[in-house]
Amino acid sequence: MLKGKHIILGITGSIAAYKAAMLCRLLKCAGCEVRVVMTPMAKQFITPLTMATLSRNPILVDFFDPENGAWNSHVSLGEWADCYLIAPATANTLAKMATGVADNLLLTTYLSARCPVAIAPAMDLDMYAHTTTQHNLAALRSTGVAVIEPGEGELASGLTGKGRMAEPEQIVAEVERLLGEKKKSLSGRRFLVTAGATMEPIDPVRYITNHSSGKMGYAIAGELARRGAEVTLLSGRTALPTPDGVEKVETLSAADMYTAATKRWSESDGAVMCAAVADYTPARTAATKIKKGDGDMSILLRRTEDIAATLGRDKGGRLLAGFALETDNELANAEAKLAKKNLDFIVLNSMRDSGACFRGDTNKVSIIDRDGRTDHPLMTKREVAALIVDRIESCLNR
Ligand code: C5P
């Protein structure tokens, strides 16, 4: 499987760099061609001579050779590779990767690489558990980087915990899996996603709506499609472009969205209900513009159908996820909705968290299922979408 594959092995400045020698040897024995890129700090941990001898290629550290000015092209290196494996990946390097910093050859090569990228983090347990590191890993995962989880055990610092670089054999197996992955993880699966605000018409000019931008639902639809799913996005009012590979159906009112969702439910494997659906709609829509009079006026509102609860009643073996946007009693309200709508999990956002909810590009969520609650830090909506789709995948694979 790995025979003839071109692997760039990136090594950063961690004590686990000593394992890169074994890793390189295993890749060579499996028939790979290996080019090694090291950060300047990595050279303090393992010698270029060791890595050059094992890879049978000169190692690369600098943008150019100071002796003769020969250029080490990160672009052609990125084009040459079938896989870019960074092992060990320090907290510093993965933070730079997550933010696009390109101050060494290993990082410029990462930005130029068109091939699958895998990283094997290695660091002290507290650095690994730190919210910033976890945030950076989530950001990298959301862009498709495969993160080879570190193991637990004794660390070079003398402490014990999670942070040891995965063993070379395990890393090679992961590279093999990555290169052999013909099918995307959700190919063959069909999903419905509802997103955006509904518009409930009062007359031909006025309507009732809410502040939802649709960004969270659109990000989830895009992430499902990137992982190979067939996605139908039932969209309320938004100004967003349709994500690549997604079929969008405009469903402006709660009633339209209800009809479209229930019609497609039987042929779906799952649904993510992100739309901010109006709970009430005018009992009657005036055919012509309502003229103002001198006094007050009132509009009779009728309850709309709860789309999520309707799908939940007819769930069978399908997956159903919903959202709860709360201003108070967040957890209790979310748990009640999880049960009432028969959801597999519910994503809670609180209006009390700054940077979460409407319009913005970030969100801070807790994911709640029948086994408990996981709180996540503030992330971009794209990162939150990746987390939610990870959760969907683990529910489907249960
Ligand atoms: O009960 P509440 O409106 O807070 O529940 C929110 C969840 O239910 C969201 O997932 C939302 O998309 C969904 N919902 C729905 N149809 C409605 C109301 C809410 O699908 N009419």
Residues whose N, C-alpha, C, O or C-beta is under 5 A from the ligand:
A	BS01	C5P	M273 C274 A275 A276 V277 A278 T304 E305 D306 I307 A308 G322 F323 A324
